[in-house]
Amino acid sequence: MKKKIIDIVSLAVVGAVVGGIAVANLAQPDRPTVSEMENRELAEVPEFTADSLKDGSYFKGLSAFVSDTFLCRDRLVSLSKKMDTLKGIDYKLGGEDSFVLLDGSGKTEETLASGAEDLLDKAFENLNKPETEPVETEPTETEPVETESAETEPAETEPVETESAETESAETESAETEPAETEYYINGLTLSKSSVKLTVGSGTVVHAYLDTNDPMAKNVKWSVSDPEVASIAINPSGGIDVKGLSEGSCTLKCRYEDLFSVTCEITVTAIKEVTTTQNEPAADFLTNGMFIYGDAVHTQAFYSAANAGYYAKTAAYYKSLFGEDVRMNVVVAPVSSVVVENEAVKSTIADQRVILDDMAALMPSGVNFVDAYTPIYEHRDEYLYFKSDHHWTQRGAYYAYTAFAESVGLTPTPLSDFDFTIRNDSYSGSMYMYTQDERVKSFTDEIEVFVSRKPHTMTVTGANGATYNYASAVAESNNTYVTFIAGDNPYTVINVPENPQDFNVLVLKDSFGNAFVPFLCEHYGNIIVVDVRYSAFNIYEHLKDYGLSDIIFVNNIQAANSYSWSKMYLSAVGVSE
């Protein structure tokens, strides 16, 4: 009897909690419309029609709406990412682009993966093979194999990359009827950084990677030798946050069971200021590729000749794949440190002019490398980059657009011919989340928008598969950086009826491309935008018959020097390991 009462009380408590959450979720007065964490607009209540009910799109849209606007959703997403981090799952810093991205191989993006060049060379070779070759491999002798029953079905296990699967089938016929067993391995543990230099109050993120094919081998443990020098905490986007607390040195240790242990040496010093002339603000450098100068956080550039060369070769592959009738263009956006004029600061950071010149020299013939640096540098006194966000403003993107247009023989539309508004005069962007520096909290920005006067519409396919329609490429429902093409989404199509409908462009981009794309409404009939971080379809198979005139890579200078981006671009057209 007592057990029955306990069961009833437990059921009532659980029911009350679940019911309370459901009621609170339904009754919340101000449902969110934007996820700043994911840099996208959230789903809206779908329109109920007979057609949408019949084809199932209404319930699909309703499900997306409830999922996107669930009570405390961002907190739950953040908690989920924290829990995944405990399991060793690495997230790429919320989908943003200003950090050096890390992939699952345990290598930083400054290191080109072994075999990457061979993979791309083989892809080029396959492009040049005659299409008739596969016909020669279809003799009638193979037809009986197709009619065999269960004896041939285990061939589906061949993609398992183990040597044992090949040798067992050769040694005994019985292996043909049994799936090959996967041989799990754990070869080592690596960190994204072997040493870190911090100033008091600044921080960075360190990632750990296990070299393993065992899905269960994910748990790693972290510790720091002196918690008074540096603190550690789980980063919502993956890895471990390391923050300098006081001057000194300590060791960050990462351990996987009793098999592997790796360390990262941490040195924390007092904040140092660059010596400057009188009345000029000093630059306080942070260790994660950013620095504070005056009332703004700036991003530094880096250069990897190997990765930049691979990026150029990736662009060349797209050119060869889509054919001679399609122009291949590359727009590399300088990051915000380009506008800093202080000579003492400039002498400490990389010269983006030199980096971009070196990248241009690597581009093969047939690929149009756009000089975005020159017009941006010439207008550096204007409001080209946010102070509190790692992106350029739309004004900064405009000057890159003018360089692109001129490079392909188009006439750029004057900035004064766009409809201009200030959408938000107190915008606080991504930099505080990245730096965790208290000074950054006071930095604010304006969201300037320049909208084409040519009528156009935009259809966005979100990561949840739902589609959203907009009357403009600059969404009126948002007053953050997400206003530009509704943020980062797998697939977006913009149609401009008064432009030639056979003049079409495909834009493959990171989030710097978001502010760039709306200017293309001045010229193209159809603008297709793909963010390969979130897309899961073969771009070439989807668009090979679309009638493209141009393809444009739009990336910031760090992404263009990142092996990760080239790998994603290639994977998006079927070239992968």
ZIVEN-V854795 format. One record per helix or strand. SS is the DSSP state (A for helix, B for strand). FROM is the first residue (numbers start at 0). TO is the last residue. Records with the same first field share a line. If there is no record, write none. Layout:
BEGIN
SS=FROM-TO + FROM-TO
END
This chain:
BEGIN
A=1-26 + 49-54 + 56-67 + 72-85 + 92-94 + 115-126 + 132-135 + 139-146 + 149-158 + 162-170 + 172-176 + 304-321 + 335-338 + 342-345 + 351-361 + 371-377 + 393-406 + 414-416 + 430-434 + 437-441 + 480-482 + 511-521 + 538-542 + 556-559 + 562-570
B=33-34 + 39-40 + 101-101 + 107-107 + 185-190 + 194-198 + 202-205 + 207-211 + 220-223 + 229-233 + 239-243 + 247-255 + 259-268 + 282-284 + 289-292 + 295-298 + 326-332 + 366-369 + 384-384 + 391-391 + 418-426 + 444-450 + 456-460 + 466-469 + 473-473 + 483-483 + 486-486 + 490-494 + 503-508 + 525-529 + 547-555
END
